[in-house]
């Protein structure tokens, strides 16, 4: 089972490869705001756990296990951003909030949130009702 730190690396590596076609140590370090030496250590651990194949000075390749986990983590992140936006969280807070909660939710909770987001997409009038209730509560405070 991947630790929260491993998940952050897998998600970042997956996103970099998806966006650029490759993931360099310096890009990973910059995206996660860590030192390159920390990235190298984690890459070696992810290699050992069969999430990727790493060859010193040659780069890295995600295994099918790594790609599957990376996609799942990136999808989870996007879903939580969508959910928080849907329920009216201020845009300035969404990324930070997602980073704070994504590792603390079970996959069962993620599935339930996904169902709720899909429900609001199909029933936008229900979302308007939610926004009205929130506005009423905000006005009472």
TIPA-625138 format. One line per field, with one value per residue: residue number from 0; residue in three letters; x, y, z of N, C-alpha, C, CB in turn. Coordinates in steps of 0.1 Angstrom, whole numbers, always signed. Atoms other than C-alpha are relative to their C-alpha. Glycine has a CB too. Layout:
REM residues N
num	c(NUM ...)
residuo	c(ala ...)
n_xx	c(X ...)
n_yy	c(Y ...)
n_zz	c(Z ...)
ca_xx	c(X ...)
ca_yy	c(Y ...)
ca_zz	c(Z ...)
c_xx	c(X ...)
c_yy	c(Y ...)
c_zz	c(Z ...)
cb_xx	c(X ...)
cb_yy	c(Y ...)
cb_zz	c(Z ...)
//
This chain:
REM residues 141
num	c(0 1 2 3 4 5 6 7 8 9 10 11 12 13 14 15 16 17 18 19 20 21 22 23 24 25 26 27 28 29 30 31 32 33 34 35 36 37 38 39 40 41 42 43 44 45 46 47 48 49 50 51 52 53 54 55 56 57 58 59 60 61 62 63 64 65 66 67 68 69 70 71 72 73 74 75 76 77 78 79 80 81 82 83 84 85 86 87 88 89 90 91 92 93 94 95 96 97 98 99 100 101 102 103 104 105 106 107 108 109 110 111 112 113 114 115 116 117 118 119 120 121 122 123 124 125 126 127 128 129 130 131 132 133 134 135 136 137 138 139 140)
residuo	c(unk unk unk unk unk unk unk unk unk unk unk unk unk unk unk unk unk unk unk unk unk unk unk unk unk unk unk unk unk unk unk unk unk unk unk unk unk unk unk unk unk unk unk unk unk unk unk unk unk unk unk unk unk unk unk unk unk unk unk unk unk unk unk unk unk unk unk unk unk unk unk unk unk unk unk unk unk unk unk unk unk unk unk unk unk unk unk unk unk unk unk unk unk unk unk unk unk unk unk unk unk unk unk unk unk unk unk unk unk unk unk unk unk unk unk unk unk unk unk unk unk unk unk unk unk unk unk unk unk unk unk unk unk unk unk unk unk unk unk unk unk)
n_xx	c(+8 -7 +2 +4 -11 -1 +11 -2 -10 +6 +10 -8 -7 +10 +4 -11 -1 +12 -1 -12 -6 -11 -1 -13 -2 +1 +15 +7 -4 +7 +15 +3 -7 -9 -14 -2 -5 +12 +6 -8 +2 +14 +1 -6 +10 +11 -5 -1 +14 +5 +9 -7 -13 -9 -14 -8 -4 +8 +14 +9 +11 +10 +5 +15 +5 -2 +9 +14 +1 -2 +13 +10 -3 +3 +15 +5 -3 +9 +14 +1 +0 +14 +10 -1 +5 +14 +7 -1 -12 -6 -11 -14 -2 +3 -12 -5 +10 -1 -13 +2 +10 +0 -6 +7 +13 +0 +5 +15 +5 -3 +11 +12 -2 +1 +15 +7 -4 +7 +14 +2 -1 +13 +11 -5 +9 -3 -12 +5 +6 -11 -6 +10 -1 -13 +1 +8 -8 -10 +7 +3 -12)
n_yy	c(-12 -12 -10 -13 -6 +7 -4 -13 +2 +7 -10 -10 +6 +3 -12 -5 +8 -2 -13 -2 +12 +5 -6 -1 -2 -15 -4 +6 -8 -13 +1 +5 -9 +7 +1 +11 +12 +7 +6 +12 +10 +5 +7 +13 +7 +4 +10 +12 +5 +3 -10 -5 +5 -11 +3 -13 -8 +3 -4 +10 +5 +5 +13 +0 -2 -14 -8 +2 -7 -14 -5 +0 -11 -12 -1 -3 -15 -8 +2 -8 -14 -2 +0 -12 -11 +2 -3 -14 -4 -10 +5 -2 +10 +14 +8 +2 +8 +13 +5 +3 +11 +11 +12 +4 +5 +14 +1 +0 -14 -6 +5 -7 -14 +1 +2 -13 -9 +4 -3 -15 -3 +4 -7 -13 -8 +4 -8 -13 +0 +1 -13 -8 +3 -6 -15 -4 +2 -10 -12 +1 -2)
n_zz	c(+0 +2 -10 +6 +7 +13 +9 +5 +11 +12 +7 +7 +11 +10 +6 +9 +12 +7 +6 +7 +6 -8 -13 -4 -14 -3 +1 -11 -12 +1 -2 -14 -9 -8 +6 +10 -7 -5 +12 +3 -10 +2 +13 -3 -8 +9 +9 -8 -1 +13 +6 +12 +3 -1 +3 -3 +11 +12 -2 -6 +7 -9 +3 +1 -14 -3 +9 -5 -12 +3 +5 -10 -9 +7 +0 -13 -2 +8 -5 -12 +4 +6 -11 -8 +8 +1 -12 -2 -6 +7 +9 -6 -10 +5 +1 -13 -7 +6 -5 -15 -3 +9 -5 -12 +3 +5 +14 -1 -1 +14 +9 -4 +5 +14 +2 -3 +11 +12 -3 +2 +14 +6 -7 -3 -9 -14 -3 -3 -14 -9 +0 -7 -14 -5 +0 -12 -11 -1 -4 -14 -8)
ca_xx	c(+0 +13 +19 +5 +40 +43 +9 +19 +50 +30 +3 +29 +50 +18 +7 +41 +43 +7 +14 +50 +57 +84 +92 +125 +138 +140 +103 +91 +111 +97 +61 +63 +85 +111 +149 +160 +178 +144 +130 +158 +153 +115 +120 +143 +116 +89 +111 +116 +78 +73 +54 +81 +114 +143 +177 +202 +210 +184 +151 +121 +92 +59 +49 +13 +8 +23 +2 -30 -23 -11 -43 -65 -47 -50 -87 -92 -76 -97 -129 -122 -115 -148 -167 -154 -161 -196 -205 -193 -158 -139 -115 -85 -90 -98 -62 -50 -81 -78 -41 -52 -80 -72 -51 -75 -106 -113 -119 -155 -159 -143 -169 -197 -184 -182 -219 -229 -210 -226 -261 -256 -246 -278 -300 -287 -318 -308 -275 -293 -313 -280 -266 -298 -295 -258 -267 -294 -270 -243 -269 -278 -242)
ca_yy	c(+0 +34 +60 +96 +107 +80 +89 +125 +114 +90 +116 +142 +118 +106 +142 +152 +123 +129 +166 +165 +129 +126 +134 +147 +148 +186 +189 +165 +184 +217 +205 +189 +216 +192 +187 +167 +143 +135 +128 +104 +85 +82 +72 +44 +33 +34 +14 -12 -14 -19 +14 +25 +15 +38 +37 +63 +90 +75 +85 +66 +47 +41 +4 -6 -7 +28 +42 +27 +41 +75 +79 +69 +95 +122 +114 +115 +150 +163 +148 +165 +198 +195 +186 +215 +239 +224 +229 +265 +265 +296 +290 +303 +275 +245 +233 +237 +220 +191 +186 +185 +159 +137 +112 +110 +98 +61 +50 +43 +80 +90 +68 +84 +119 +109 +98 +131 +152 +132 +137 +175 +175 +156 +176 +212 +225 +206 +224 +257 +247 +239 +273 +290 +273 +283 +319 +319 +305 +330 +358 +346 +349)
ca_zz	c(+0 -10 +17 +13 +3 -23 -36 -40 -61 -82 -89 -98 -120 -138 -144 -158 -181 -192 -199 -212 -221 -195 -158 -148 -112 -113 -125 -98 -71 -83 -84 -49 -35 -23 -29 -59 -35 -19 -53 -61 -29 -35 -71 -59 -34 -61 -84 -56 -52 -89 -96 -120 -136 -128 -144 -131 -157 -181 -166 -154 -169 -151 -149 -156 -118 -115 -144 -129 -95 -109 -129 -100 -78 -104 -109 -72 -70 -99 -84 -51 -67 -87 -55 -35 -63 -67 -31 -32 -17 -27 -56 -37 -11 -33 -41 -6 +8 -16 -7 +30 +26 -3 +17 +46 +27 +20 -16 -4 +5 -29 -47 -27 -35 -71 -70 -54 -80 -108 -91 -90 -127 -136 -112 -114 -96 -65 -66 -67 -36 -19 -28 -15 +18 +21 +13 +40 +65 +56 +60 +95 +106)
c_xx	c(+9 -3 -5 +12 +2 -11 +2 +10 -6 -9 +8 +7 -10 -4 +11 +1 -12 +1 +12 +6 +12 -1 +14 +0 -3 -15 -8 +3 -7 -15 -4 +7 +9 +14 +1 +5 -11 -7 +7 -3 -14 -1 +6 -10 -12 +4 +0 -14 -7 -11 +7 +14 +9 +14 +8 +5 -8 -14 -8 -12 -10 -4 -15 -6 +2 -10 -14 -2 +1 -13 -11 +2 -3 -15 -6 +1 -10 -14 -2 +0 -14 -10 +0 -5 -15 -7 +3 +13 +7 +12 +14 +3 +0 +13 +5 -8 +1 +13 -1 -9 +2 +6 -7 -14 +2 -4 -15 -5 +2 -12 -13 +0 -2 -15 -7 +3 -8 -15 -2 +1 -13 -12 +5 -9 +2 +12 -4 -6 +11 +6 -9 +1 +13 -1 -8 +8 +11 -6 -3 +12 +4)
c_yy	c(+12 +9 +13 +6 -7 +3 +14 -1 -7 +9 +10 -6 -3 +13 +6 -8 +2 +14 +2 -12 -5 +7 +0 +2 +14 +4 -6 +8 +13 -1 -4 +9 -7 +0 -11 -13 -8 -7 -13 -11 -6 -8 -14 -9 -5 -10 -14 -6 -2 +10 +7 -7 +12 -5 +14 +6 -3 +3 -11 -3 -5 -14 +1 +3 +15 +9 -1 +8 +15 +6 +0 +12 +13 +2 +4 +15 +8 -1 +9 +15 +4 +0 +12 +12 -1 +4 +15 +5 +10 -6 +1 -11 -14 -8 -4 -10 -15 -7 -5 -12 -12 -13 -5 -5 -15 +0 -1 +14 +7 -4 +7 +15 +1 -1 +13 +11 -3 +4 +15 +4 -4 +8 +14 +8 -3 +8 +14 +1 +0 +14 +10 -2 +5 +15 +4 -2 +11 +13 +0 +3 +13)
c_zz	c(+0 +12 -6 -8 -13 -10 -6 -12 -12 -8 -8 -13 -11 -7 -10 -13 -9 -8 -9 -7 +8 +14 +4 +15 +4 -1 +12 +13 +0 +3 +14 +10 +10 -7 -9 +7 +6 -11 -4 +9 -2 -13 +2 +7 -10 -10 +7 +1 -13 -6 -12 -1 -1 -4 +1 -13 -13 +1 +6 -10 +10 -4 -2 +14 +4 -8 +6 +13 -2 -5 +10 +10 -6 -2 +13 +3 -8 +5 +12 -3 -6 +11 +8 -7 -1 +12 +5 +8 -9 -8 +6 +10 -5 +0 +13 +8 -5 +5 +15 +2 -8 +6 +12 -3 -6 -15 +0 +0 -13 -9 +4 -4 -15 -4 +2 -11 -12 +2 -3 -15 -7 +5 +4 +10 +14 +5 +3 +14 +10 +2 +7 +15 +6 +1 +12 +13 +2 +4 +15 +9 +0)
cb_xx	c(-10 -3 +14 -4 +13 +0 -13 +6 +12 -7 -9 +11 +7 -12 -4 +13 +1 -12 +1 +10 +4 +14 -9 +8 +14 +8 -5 +4 +15 +3 -5 +4 -10 -4 +10 +10 +10 -9 -1 +15 +1 -10 +8 +13 -6 -5 +15 +6 -8 -6 -3 +2 +0 +0 +2 +12 +14 +1 -6 -5 +3 -12 +4 -5 +9 +14 +0 -3 +11 +11 -5 +1 +14 +7 -5 +7 +15 +1 -2 +11 +11 -3 +3 +15 +6 -3 +4 -11 +10 +5 -1 +1 -11 -6 +10 +2 -14 +0 +11 -5 -13 +8 +15 -1 -6 -9 +6 -4 +8 +13 -2 -2 +13 +8 -5 +4 +15 +1 -3 +10 +12 -2 -5 +3 -15 +3 +11 -10 -9 +11 +2 -14 +0 +11 -7 -12 +7 +6 -12 -5 +12)
cb_yy	c(+0 +7 +2 +9 -1 -16 +1 +10 -8 -13 +7 +6 -13 -6 +10 +0 -15 +0 +11 +6 +3 +3 -8 +12 -5 +8 -6 -15 +2 +6 -11 -14 +9 -15 -1 +4 +3 +10 +10 +4 +6 +12 +8 +1 +8 +13 +3 +3 +10 -13 +11 +15 -9 +7 -5 -4 -3 -15 +4 +5 -10 +9 -10 -13 -9 +4 -5 -15 -4 +2 -10 -13 -1 +0 -13 -8 +3 -5 -14 -3 +3 -11 -13 +2 -1 -15 -9 +5 -13 +11 +7 +13 +2 +1 +7 +13 +5 +0 +10 +12 +5 +3 +3 +12 +9 -9 -12 -8 +7 -5 -15 -1 +6 -11 -11 +5 +0 -15 -4 +7 -8 -15 -8 +8 -3 -16 +0 +5 -13 -10 +5 -2 -16 -4 +5 -10 -14 +2 +2 -14 -8)
cb_zz	c(+12 -13 +8 +11 +9 +3 +8 +11 +6 +5 +10 +9 +4 +7 +10 +8 +4 +9 +11 +9 -14 -7 +10 -7 +5 -9 -13 +2 +0 -14 -9 +1 +8 +2 +12 -10 +11 +7 -12 -1 +14 +0 -11 +8 +11 -7 -4 +13 +9 +0 +11 +1 -13 +13 -15 +9 -3 -3 -12 +13 -11 +1 +11 -6 +10 -3 -14 +2 +10 -10 -12 +8 +5 -14 -5 +11 -4 -14 +3 +10 -11 -10 +9 +5 -14 -3 +11 +7 +3 +9 -13 +7 +11 -13 -9 +8 -1 -16 -1 +7 -1 -12 +4 +9 -11 +8 -7 +12 +11 -5 +2 +15 +4 -6 +8 +14 -3 -2 +14 +8 -6 +2 +12 -12 -4 +1 -11 -11 +1 -4 -15 -5 +3 -10 -13 +1 +0 -14 -8 +3 -5)
//
